[in-house]
């Protein structure tokens, strides 16, 4: 929102968007799938999902940036979320 106006007039507001992602995150973690789960999503969804898994409020999403063509890995164990890697593209970067 900019000055109380949604980016897309008539579109989904931040509260509705974040609630939708938080609810989906709860379903994802409650299902307790065996093995690994691959999740592909836009940056906004991934940022709120990570904030939620780390126990942070939705507006903490602005602290996380997800690059295109990269992957991130989180491990959920015993009620904790461990960020193993963030934005790894498998390519070496110049120092």
Buried (B, 14 or more C-beta within 10 A) or exposed (E): EEEEEEEEEEEEEBEEBBBEBBEBBEEBBEEEEEEEEEEEEEEBBBBBBBBBBBEBEBEBBEEBEBEEEEBBEBEEEEEEBEEEEBEEEEEEEEE
